[in-house]
Amino acid sequence: MTTSRKLAGVLMLISAVTHTSELFVFGWGPVIAIVLGFAAAFGCIGVFLLREGDRVLWWGAILPSIAIVLGIGNSIRSGAIHPYTVWHLIVDFTVVPICAYHLVRNRTRTPAI
C-alpha cells in the first residue's frame, strides 16, 4: 500500500470526525443531515482506503467530488466560507486526485481480459 493511499485514508477518517463535530457547533438542520451522511460515507471510505482493494477508489474519487460542489455551492449561497468548509475542501481536493491516480495506475497495470 502506498503512502499516498494511506494519506487519503487518514484524511477521510479525520474529515468524518470533523463533519460529525459540525452537529455540535451548528445544531440540527437540513444541511447538517447531509453533512452527517457524508461523515458516515467518508468514515467508511477512509477505513477501506487503508485496506487493499480497488473498488473504494471509485468512491474516494466520486463522493468527495460531490462534496466539493456542495461545499462551494453552500458557501456561495451563504455568502461566506467557514473554516470547516476550507478544511473539508482541502481534504477533498487532496483525496480525489490520489484516488484518481490509483485508479488510472491500476487500470494500466491490469491486463484486459
C-alpha positions in Angstrom: 0.0 0.0 0.0 1.4 3.4 -1.0 1.9 6.3 1.3 -0.5 8.5 -0.8 -3.3 6.0 -0.3 -2.6 5.9 3.5 -2.7 9.7 3.5 -6.0 9.7 1.7 -7.5 7.1 4.1 -6.4 9.1 7.2 -7.6 12.4 5.8 -11.0 10.8 5.1 -11.2 9.5 8.7 -10.3 12.9 10.1 -12.8 14.5 7.7 -15.5 12.1 9.0 -14.8 13.3 12.6 -14.8 17.0 11.7 -18.0 16.5 9.7 -19.6 14.9 12.7 -18.4 17.7 15.0 -20.4 20.2 12.9 -23.6 18.9 14.6 -22.3 20.2 18.0 -21.2 23.5 16.5 -24.2 24.4 14.3 -27.0 22.3 15.8 -29.5 20.2 13.8 -30.9 21.3 10.5 -31.3 20.0 6.9 -27.8 20.9 5.9 -26.4 19.0 8.9 -28.3 15.9 7.9 -26.5 15.9 4.6 -23.2 16.6 6.4 -23.7 13.7 8.7 -24.4 11.4 5.7 -21.1 12.5 4.2 -19.4 11.9 7.6 -20.6 8.3 7.6 -19.6 7.7 3.9 -16.2 9.4 4.4 -15.6 7.2 7.5 -16.3 4.1 5.5 -14.1 5.3 2.6 -11.3 6.1 5.0 -11.4 2.6 6.5 -11.4 0.9 3.2 -8.7 3.1 1.7 -6.5 1.7 4.5 -7.1 -1.8 3.2 -6.3 -3.5 -0.1 -8.8 -3.3 -2.9 -9.6 -1.0 -5.8 -13.4 -0.6 -5.6 -13.2 2.0 -2.9 -11.0 4.2 -5.1 -14.1 5.0 -7.2 -16.0 6.0 -4.0 -13.0 8.0 -2.9 -13.0 9.9 -6.2 -16.7 10.4 -6.7 -18.1 11.3 -3.2 -15.5 13.9 -2.3 -16.1 15.5 -5.8 -19.7 15.8 -5.0 -18.8 17.3 -1.6 -16.6 19.9 -3.3 -19.6 21.0 -5.4 -21.9 21.1 -2.4 -19.4 22.9 -0.2 -18.6 25.6 -2.7 -22.3 25.9 -3.6 -23.3 26.3 0.1 -20.5 28.9 0.6 -21.8 30.9 -2.4 -25.4 30.6 -1.1 -24.5 31.8 2.4 -22.1 34.5 1.2 -19.3 33.3 3.5 -16.8 30.4 3.7 -16.5 28.7 7.1 -13.2 27.3 8.4 -14.8 23.8 8.4 -15.6 24.3 4.7 -12.0 25.3 4.0 -10.7 22.2 5.8 -13.1 19.9 4.0 -12.2 21.4 0.6 -8.5 20.9 1.3 -9.2 17.3 2.2 -11.4 16.7 -0.8 -9.0 18.4 -3.3 -6.3 16.1 -1.9 -8.2 12.8 -1.8 -9.8 13.0 -5.2 -6.6 13.2 -7.2 -5.0 10.5 -5.1 -7.8 8.1 -5.8 -8.0 9.1 -9.5 -4.2 8.5 -9.8 -4.5 5.0 -8.3 -7.5 4.1 -10.5 -5.5 5.1 -13.6 -2.4 3.3 -12.4 -4.2 0.1 -11.5 -6.1 0.1 -14.8 -2.8 0.4 -16.9 -1.2 -2.3 -14.7 -4.1 -4.8 -15.0 -4.3 -6.5 -18.4 -7.7 -6.6 -20.1 -9.5 -9.9 -20.2 
